[in-house]
Amino acid sequence: MTVLPHAVREDLLTDDAGLLLVIRHFELKLLELFDRGLLNGTTHTCLGQEHVPVALAPLLTEADFVFSNHRGHGHYLALRRDPAGLLAEITGRAGAVCAGVGGSQHLLNGRYLSTGVQGQSLPVAVGTALHLARSEPGALAVAFIGDGTWGEGAVYEALNMACLWRLPLLVVVENNGIAQSTPTALELAGTIAGRAAAFGAVHHATATADVAGLRAEVAPLVAAVRAGAGPHVLEVAVHRIGPHSKGDDTRPAEEKRRAARHDWYAPLAAARPELDERARRLVDDIAADVLARPLSEWRA
């Protein structure tokens, strides 16, 4: 079993730039493992969207509930700093977060939950926010959704209740402009801002890919939700660099090149090549370690 120096792991996973790079190389490693036939099923990477959870994570506390979605590896890694446990879960190896029964999309770790079912988490987040408002003032529920999830009726039912009861709910919309293979402009009438306004939820839109800048924008929103200002909807314009799933990217080549021009990775890797290499080696070491482990076992 590979032994990873504690200092290397801690440094890379606590520094914003290091964490961004670890998440990027983790997602690339998953695609590589699929190409090599070492993984089965499917997975949805967050390539190009890593900066959102990295910016948000320090603003949250252990008392907060986080509800993630199908494209949630970056959410989990930013909040739990546990690449080995996540890879073990996806590969079904010993040390897995949920004994290998949750896989890529369905995780439970403390107050972190994810689901691959579009819109499913928002009603649960509202129920959780109601509990928090009554029992744990100051804590909040955070639900990550995509632009395509606004086609689910449960989203509107949940927002209606959350706004009626002024619940501590933050909805983070990672708007990458495409719902699987359908451009958002072809499946979403109106705007997300207009939908939030219809229920009286505060809406904030941003397109920054700078972690520090995004964190500074989001901090007042999180503080307002904690203070009882009711649900807020944070819409972040992002660019999906990779495929929808492990290999299905139907976008025209020029559209993919346009998305890649907005990617944060190339400038950061050029500015910090030694950090980029350390992150890549860390993920390589973790993968070698995890793949050498025995299969996980579920014990009731």
MOGI-V548207 format. One record per pair of residues at least 24 apart in sequence whose C-alpha atoms are under 7 Angstrom apart, sorted by sequence separation. I is the first residue (numbers start at 0). J is the second residue. D is the distance in Angstrom with one decimal. If there is no record, write none. Layout:
I:J:D
I:J:D
This chain:
49:73:5.7
53:77:5.3
45:70:5.7
52:77:5.9
43:69:6.4
44:70:5.8
45:71:7.0
146:172:6.4
22:49:6.8
43:70:5.1
45:72:6.9
140:167:6.4
141:168:5.9
142:169:6.4
143:170:6.1
144:171:6.2
145:172:5.2
146:173:6.6
44:72:6.9
45:73:6.3
139:167:4.9
140:168:5.0
141:169:4.8
142:170:4.9
143:171:4.8
144:172:5.0
145:173:5.0
146:174:4.9
139:168:5.8
140:169:6.3
141:170:5.9
142:171:6.0
143:172:6.0
144:173:6.4
145:174:5.6
201:230:6.7
202:231:5.9
203:232:6.3
204:233:6.0
205:234:6.4
206:235:5.6
19:49:6.2
118:148:5.7
146:176:7.0
200:230:5.5
201:231:4.7
202:232:4.7
203:233:5.0
204:234:4.7
205:235:5.1
206:236:4.7
19:50:6.6
117:148:5.7
122:153:6.7
147:178:4.7
200:231:5.5
201:232:6.0
202:233:6.0
203:234:6.1
204:235:5.9
205:236:6.3
206:237:6.8
125:157:6.3
146:178:6.9
200:232:6.7
118:151:5.9
121:154:6.2
19:53:6.9
132:166:6.5
69:104:5.1
118:153:6.1
122:157:4.9
132:167:6.7
68:104:7.0
118:154:5.9
121:157:6.2
125:161:6.0
147:183:7.0
162:198:6.3
129:166:6.1
162:199:6.5
195:232:6.9
15:53:6.7
128:166:5.8
162:200:6.4
128:167:5.5
159:198:6.0
128:168:6.1
158:198:6.9
125:168:6.9
65:110:6.3
66:111:6.1
67:112:6.1
68:113:5.2
69:114:5.9
64:110:4.8
65:111:4.9
66:112:5.0
67:113:4.2
68:114:5.0
69:115:4.2
63:110:6.9
64:111:6.0
65:112:6.3
66:113:5.5
67:114:6.5
68:115:5.5
22:73:6.0
38:90:6.4
22:76:6.9
66:120:6.1
208:263:6.8
168:224:6.7
167:224:5.2
66:124:6.8
167:225:6.2
167:227:6.4
174:234:6.7
42:103:5.9
168:229:6.9
169:230:5.7
170:231:6.3
171:232:6.1
172:233:6.0
173:234:6.2
174:235:5.9
175:236:6.1
167:229:5.6
168:230:4.7
169:231:5.0
170:232:4.7
171:233:4.8
172:234:4.6
173:235:5.2
174:236:4.9
175:237:4.8
165:228:6.8
166:229:5.1
167:230:5.8
168:231:6.5
169:232:5.9
170:233:6.1
171:234:6.1
172:235:6.0
173:236:6.3
174:237:5.7
175:238:5.0
165:229:4.0
166:230:6.0
173:237:6.3
175:239:5.7
179:243:5.5
165:230:6.3
162:229:6.4
12:80:6.1
162:230:6.1
161:230:6.5
180:249:6.2
63:138:5.2
64:139:6.5
65:140:5.9
66:141:6.0
67:142:6.1
68:143:6.3
62:138:5.7
63:139:5.1
64:140:4.7
65:141:4.8
66:142:4.7
67:143:5.1
68:144:6.4
63:140:5.8
64:141:6.2
65:142:6.1
66:143:6.2
139:225:6.3
138:225:6.2
137:225:4.7
137:226:6.5
54:210:5.0
53:210:6.9
54:211:6.7
50:208:6.3
54:213:6.2
55:214:6.1
50:210:5.7
54:214:4.9
58:218:6.6
48:237:5.9
47:237:7.0
48:238:6.6
47:238:5.6
48:239:6.7
47:239:5.2
46:239:6.1
47:240:5.1
46:240:5.3
46:241:5.7
99:295:6.1
92:289:6.7
98:295:5.6
98:296:6.1
93:292:6.0
98:297:5.5
43:243:6.2
44:244:6.9
92:292:6.0
93:293:5.8
95:295:6.9
43:244:4.5
92:293:5.8
93:294:5.6
42:244:5.5
43:245:6.3
83:285:5.9
87:289:5.9
92:294:4.3
93:295:4.2
41:244:6.5
42:245:5.6
91:294:5.8
92:295:4.5
41:245:6.1
91:295:5.5
83:289:6.8
30:245:6.2
47:262:5.8
24:278:7.0
20:275:6.1
24:279:5.7
17:274:6.6
21:278:5.0
25:282:6.0
20:278:5.9
21:279:6.9
24:282:6.5
17:278:6.7
21:282:6.8
11:278:6.9
1:284:6.7
1:288:5.4
0:288:5.4
